[in-house]
Amino acid sequence: MADIHEHGGRAGMINMTHSEPDPRLIPADAFWDCLVSLRGDATAHVQYVSPQGDALLRASLVDLLDERGVSAAADEILVTQGVTQGLSLVTQALARHGDIVAVEQPTYLGLLHILQAQGVRPVGVPLDEEGARLDALERVILHDRPRFFYTIPTFHNPTGRSMTLRRRRDLIALAERHGLIVVEYDIYHRLAFEKEAPPTLKSLDRRGLVIYLDGLSKAVLPGVRAGYAVAPQPLLDKMLSLRRAADLCGPLTLQRALAEFLSRGLVGEHIERILPEYRRRRDTVLKALKKSMPAGTTWTRPEGGLCLWVRLPGNLSAGDLYGEALERGVVFAPGEVFLAGDGSGSARSHLRLCFGRHGPEDLSEGVTILAEVIRRGASAGAGRRRTVPDHAPLV
Ligand SMILES: Cc1ncc(COP(=O)(O)O)c(C=O)c1O
């Protein structure tokens, strides 16, 4: 079976598939220094830890959360194995097999995998330029009674767009009217290229309806699996007992090293160092798209994050182009994999381009090749080669 991850990892490929940082821009040495600093009291750092996470780490996370206007005491935070575990625990805690949840359409593929594994049915809420369409969300609330609504309001994956402040306020008002729980994940906010990221939904929430998930995978250290969740106490308790059942607790060694990393102020320092480079990559892709794409192709202009969303001209489908692009050494994520439910909607005519992994030269070449593939596809007519993978372990 074809596998996008495998294709993307092949030597010489220009991999625009994965929303992940460039390994060359990960602060590996600084993190290892923190690990080595634990050596003096090595035994203390290889013990079990509370399922809620190391107290020292949670104390440091209080400050990190405060920077996003999220006020939480250390005992209101649950440290998770990446944001992914937070998503999984929230879903288990709030929904049962057969329940419905509302999600943005398109949405994060990992979330769709979690819902599928837990037998929970996603219902898509389309997006417009301002974010999730609230008229559509209200219809879903009234018709399907979703257990909650998942959203990535800031530098959304896969579209790269952000919800406007007005839409954020209206979403909170809608949630209050209907008692709707909103699960906000904020994993891209540190990669803000132009101005500070918009305020979190959690910071606008006065009624405790927003569950907040964040982590350091996208901007800092993907392999450390540093995620954290802030939720109202009864829900946090439930997540905690599910966590205990899942894996007892996280790795104290990594959590302590991360606490040390945070206490040295290395997150802010790292972001300052890498932002100009990711901004340059985003700009390179935008410039190359403008220069080479055939008429009728459109794309988003993300103000942050690691991806953008391209709409193909005419009735071309991204899946139809995947095989030829692959042969020419370029991989991307076809839009259809990010669709909830039966996949209706226009995402088939979209593709996601990620600009995290490669430097500007490769990105520029990748977009130019893709533009040629699109041009050929448009002139040959769609539907010739459907070689899009069945199972795509994308992030
Ligand atoms: C919106 C979103 N949430 C979660 C994740 C995964 O986060 P983590 O590596 O912390 O589990 C990703 C990765 O692409 C993502 O885009």
The ligand as an SDF file (V2000), in Angstrom:
LIG
                    3D

 16 16  0  0  0  0  0  0  0  0999 V2000
   -3.5600   20.5610   14.9380 C   0  0  0  0  0  0  0  0  0  0  0  0
   -2.5910   19.5510   15.4190 C   0  0  0  0  0  0  0  0  0  0  0  0
   -2.7530   18.9840   16.6260 N   0  0  0  0  0  0  0  0  0  0  0  0
   -1.8800   18.0700   17.0840 C   0  0  0  0  0  0  0  0  0  0  0  0
   -0.7850   17.6810   16.3310 C   0  0  0  0  0  0  0  0  0  0  0  0
    0.1780   16.6620   16.8880 C   0  0  0  0  0  0  0  0  0  0  0  0
    0.7490   17.1630   18.0570 O   0  0  0  0  0  0  0  0  0  0  0  0
    1.7060   16.3020   18.9630 P   0  0  0  0  0  0  0  0  0  0  0  0
    2.9310   15.9670   18.1690 O   0  0  0  0  0  0  0  0  0  0  0  0
    2.0260   17.2250   20.1240 O   0  0  0  0  0  0  0  0  0  0  0  0
    0.9750   15.0840   19.4100 O   0  0  0  0  0  0  0  0  0  0  0  0
   -0.5970   18.2430   15.0830 C   0  0  0  0  0  0  0  0  0  0  0  0
    0.5010   17.8150   14.2220 C   0  0  0  0  0  0  0  0  0  0  0  0
    0.4650   18.0630   13.0360 O   0  0  0  0  0  0  0  0  0  0  0  0
   -1.5140   19.1950   14.6180 C   0  0  0  0  0  0  0  0  0  0  0  0
   -1.3500   19.7730   13.4180 O   0  0  0  0  0  0  0  0  0  0  0  0
  1  2  1  0
  2  3  1  0
  2 15  2  0
  3  4  2  0
  4  5  1  0
  5  6  1  0
  5 12  2  0
  6  7  1  0
  7  8  1  0
  8  9  2  0
  8 10  1  0
  8 11  1  0
 12 13  1  0
 12 15  1  0
 13 14  2  0
 15 16  1  0
M  END
$$$$
